[in-house]
Amino acid sequence: MNLQKNKGIPSKKGYYTSTISNNIFRYDSMTELAAMMIFDREKRNWIKNTKLRIPYIFEGKKRK
């Protein structure tokens, strides 16, 4: 899966209801929402873990 951040598209927060589990999950970015929707479309079981932090570098900035 290749999700890229598009400049000029604001990051939004909101809630998404999984079509697989009917659970409601909060998303913190449009990229996160897209991933949730892709997992549901592909009928993959998933869950959001808000305590998991993965460090990475994007455009020269350290992020989690």
C-alpha positions in Angstrom: 0.0 0.0 0.0 1.4 3.4 -0.9 -0.2 6.4 0.8 1.3 9.7 0.1 0.6 13.0 1.7 -0.6 15.6 -0.8 0.4 19.1 -0.1 -2.6 21.5 -0.2 -5.0 19.0 1.3 -5.8 19.9 4.9 -5.5 17.2 7.5 -8.9 16.5 9.1 -10.0 14.6 12.2 -13.2 12.8 12.6 -14.9 9.4 13.1 -15.2 6.4 10.9 -17.5 3.4 11.3 -15.9 0.2 10.1 -18.0 -1.8 7.7 -16.3 -5.0 9.0 -16.8 -4.6 12.7 -19.3 -1.7 13.0 -16.9 -0.2 15.6 -16.4 3.6 15.5 -12.8 4.8 15.3 -11.4 8.3 15.5 -9.0 9.2 12.7 -6.4 12.0 13.1 -5.5 12.5 9.5 -6.9 12.0 6.0 -4.1 9.4 5.4 -5.3 7.4 8.5 -8.9 7.6 7.2 -7.8 6.3 3.8 -6.0 3.4 5.4 -9.1 2.5 7.3 -11.3 2.6 4.2 -8.8 0.5 2.2 -8.6 -2.2 5.0 -12.4 -2.4 5.0 -12.6 -2.5 1.2 -10.1 -5.4 1.2 -12.1 -7.1 4.0 -9.1 -7.0 6.4 -9.6 -7.1 10.1 -7.9 -4.2 11.8 -7.9 -2.1 14.9 -6.5 1.3 15.8 -3.9 1.3 18.6 -3.5 4.9 19.8 -0.7 3.9 22.1 1.6 2.6 19.4 4.0 5.2 18.1 6.3 4.5 15.1 9.1 7.1 14.7 9.9 8.1 11.1 11.3 11.0 9.2 9.2 12.9 6.6 10.5 15.8 4.6 13.5 16.1 7.0 11.3 16.2 10.2 11.2 13.6 12.9 7.6 12.4 13.4 5.7 9.6 15.2 
